[in-house]
Amino acid sequence: MKKNRLFFLFITVQLFLFLFSITAYANSSWHWISSTRPYDLLPIVVVITLIIEVASINYFSNIRRLRIVIPVVALANLVSFLFPYLWISVDPFNVYSYSNFPDTENGFFGVIKQSIESYPTFTVSFLYLLITLLLETPIVYLLLRKKAQNNKNLIKVIIVANTVTTVLTFTIERIFCRGEW
């Protein structure tokens, strides 16, 4: 029981630090030096991620219902992918918020592209893994728990599959995308 409380405290502190952090980019200018940007890799990474997560959850959790697993995993991935950009777009303390982009005629998805292009980081990082686990695990678990034979196993599979795909995406981005200050 004590381990669960410590883990919950750790996650709460990490989430608090993420949500209420203020970053200063004083006279520094981030630019990509490679011709490939993270959003150029997005279609390939999305397909690979969905295949790995759907196959893992469907097979290792003994659900064996692709018609149910595919939309649930796709929804969870969409939520976890869009959350950081939604947060960036409405955060009043962030220089990359929606209100600070001069060209917002393409709407929310234009903001996503602009923030990926100009935000001084890669799309996937350790923080992204935490966001993914905090958002995707409950979504997938709540929607698939009645279909799985073992709920504890389902949670483990969700966590492992998301960790593997996040590390894979992290690696792919670092291989093909280069940026500097």
Protein Blocks (a to p, Z undefined) as FASTA:
>chain_A
ZZmmmmmmmmmmmmmmmmmcccddehiacddfbfbdfklmmmmmmmmmmmmmmmmmmmmn
onopaklmmmmmmmmmmmmmmmmmmmmmmmmkbckbfklpmblmnommlmmmmmmmmmgc
dfbdfklmmmmmmmmmmmmmmmmmmmpmblklmmmmmmmmmmmmmmmmmmmmmmmpccdZ
Z
